[in-house]
Amino acid sequence: MLGCELTSDGEINPLAMADNSLKGPKVVTEWSRFAESMPFGMNEANFFVNGSAVEMETFKSYLNTGYLVIYYNPGAKTVWAYSESADGSSDRNVVNGHISHIYYGSSDVMTPTEVELDSSGERYRLSSSEMQFAFSMYGSLEVGDRITLIYTVSADGAGNETYTVIDYVDEDAD
């Protein structure tokens, strides 16, 4: 299937595509700007939102109620989008806000371990070296920046959930 890796839910994993033709992540808020920026026609595109295949009109309806974080492959003419109102069918979720806290472990004050948005109290774990670098003093992100996080949710046997950042969009960089 186009050489794409699938998640356990059968969804194409856009972060693991072998070639460099995958573009994103990008925050999209308006259909007209999105359609103009794509290198292929919208009538020939494949759309997926929160892991489910959708028609173009359904994709547009998500933009009428907020924003989408998109990845796309120009060759496959496919757009994968994630909405903050994820319905549980995807292994990815998104959240948008300002960085209010970057947490460090007591044993390693150079490597950040978690980030919090808008003083919500919800912490998002930074487990990959790429994410840790981005939020470290050497990276480009700092308290006050407006970002969108793409994260996964996992639960332990006691029902405690862990939110792990897998990607981000730095909205202050646009």
C-alpha positions in Angstrom: 0.0 0.0 0.0 2.2 2.8 -1.3 5.0 1.6 1.0 3.3 3.3 4.0 3.5 2.1 7.6 0.2 1.6 9.3 -0.7 2.2 12.9 -2.4 -0.5 15.0 -5.7 0.9 14.0 -4.9 0.5 10.3 -4.4 4.3 9.8 -1.5 5.4 7.6 1.3 6.7 9.9 2.3 9.9 8.2 5.3 10.4 10.5 6.9 7.1 9.4 6.6 7.5 5.7 9.9 6.4 4.1 10.4 9.2 1.7 10.7 13.0 2.2 7.6 13.9 0.3 5.5 14.2 3.4 4.8 17.8 4.3 3.6 19.2 7.6 2.6 19.6 10.3 0.8 22.8 9.4 -2.2 24.5 11.1 -5.1 25.2 8.7 -8.0 27.5 9.6 -9.5 28.5 6.2 -10.5 26.3 3.3 -9.6 28.9 0.6 -6.1 29.4 1.9 -5.6 25.7 2.4 -6.8 24.8 -1.2 -4.6 27.5 -2.7 -1.5 26.3 -0.9 -1.9 22.6 -2.0 0.2 21.5 -5.0 -2.7 19.4 -6.3 -6.4 19.9 -7.0 -8.9 19.4 -4.2 -11.3 17.4 -6.4 -8.6 14.7 -6.8 -7.5 14.7 -3.2 -8.0 12.0 -0.5 -8.9 13.3 2.9 -8.6 11.7 6.3 -9.6 13.4 9.6 -8.8 11.9 12.9 -8.0 8.6 11.2 -11.2 8.3 9.1 -11.6 8.8 5.4 -13.9 11.8 4.7 -15.4 13.6 1.7 -14.2 17.1 0.8 -17.3 18.7 2.2 -16.8 17.0 5.6 -13.2 18.1 5.6 -14.4 21.7 5.0 -16.9 21.4 7.9 -14.1 20.8 10.4 -12.6 24.1 9.3 -15.9 25.9 9.9 -15.7 24.8 13.6 -12.1 25.4 14.3 -8.7 24.4 13.0 -7.0 21.3 11.7 -3.4 20.1 11.9 -2.5 18.7 8.5 0.2 16.5 6.9 0.1 15.9 3.2 1.8 13.9 0.5 1.8 15.7 -2.9 2.5 12.5 -4.9 -0.3 10.6 -3.3 -2.6 13.7 -3.3 -3.6 12.8 0.3 -4.2 15.0 3.3 -4.2 13.6 6.9 -5.7 16.0 9.3 -6.2 16.0 13.1 -8.8 18.0 14.9 -8.9 19.1 18.6 -12.3 17.5 18.7 -10.9 14.1 18.0 -13.5 11.4 18.5 -11.2 8.7 19.7 -10.8 7.0 16.3 -7.3 8.3 15.9 -4.2 7.6 17.9 -3.3 11.3 17.6 -4.8 14.3 19.3 -4.1 18.0 19.0 -4.2 20.9 21.5 -3.4 24.6 20.9 -2.3 27.3 23.4 0.6 29.2 24.8 3.5 27.5 26.6 3.0 28.4 30.3 5.6 26.0 31.8 8.5 23.8 30.6 9.4 21.2 33.3 12.8 19.6 33.9 13.6 16.5 36.0 15.5 17.1 39.2 18.3 14.7 38.0 18.8 16.5 34.6 18.2 20.2 34.6 19.3 20.5 30.9 16.7 18.2 29.4 13.0 19.1 29.6 10.6 16.3 30.4 7.2 17.9 30.1 5.4 21.0 28.8 2.2 22.7 29.9 -0.1 25.0 27.9 -2.1 27.9 29.3 -1.5 26.9 32.9 -4.1 24.2 32.4 -2.4 21.8 34.8 -2.3 19.2 32.0 1.3 18.1 31.3 2.5 16.7 28.0 5.5 14.4 28.2 8.5 15.1 26.0 10.0 11.6 25.5 11.9 11.8 22.2 15.2 13.6 21.9 13.8 15.7 19.0 11.0 17.1 21.2 13.3 17.5 24.2 15.7 19.6 22.1 12.9 21.8 20.7 11.7 22.7 24.2 15.2 23.0 25.7 17.3 26.1 26.1 19.0 25.2 22.8 15.7 24.8 20.9 13.4 27.4 19.4 10.4 27.1 21.8 10.0 29.1 25.0 7.4 30.1 27.6 4.9 32.4 26.0 5.1 30.9 22.5 1.8 29.9 20.8 2.0 26.3 19.6 -0.1 23.4 18.6 0.9 20.0 20.0 0.3 16.7 18.3 0.2 14.0 21.0 -0.7 10.4 21.8 -2.6 9.1 24.8 -1.6 6.0 26.7 -3.1 4.6 29.9 -1.6 2.4 32.6 -3.5 -0.4 34.4 -4.8 2.0 37.0 -6.5 4.2 34.4 -4.0 7.0 34.6 -3.4 8.7 31.2 -0.1 9.9 29.8 0.0 12.5 27.0 3.2 12.2 24.9 4.1 14.9 22.4 5.1 13.5 19.0 5.2 16.7 16.9 4.3 20.4 17.2 3.6 23.5 15.1 5.3 26.7 16.3 2.6 29.3 15.4 4.9 32.2 16.3 7.3 31.2 13.6 4.7 31.7 10.8 
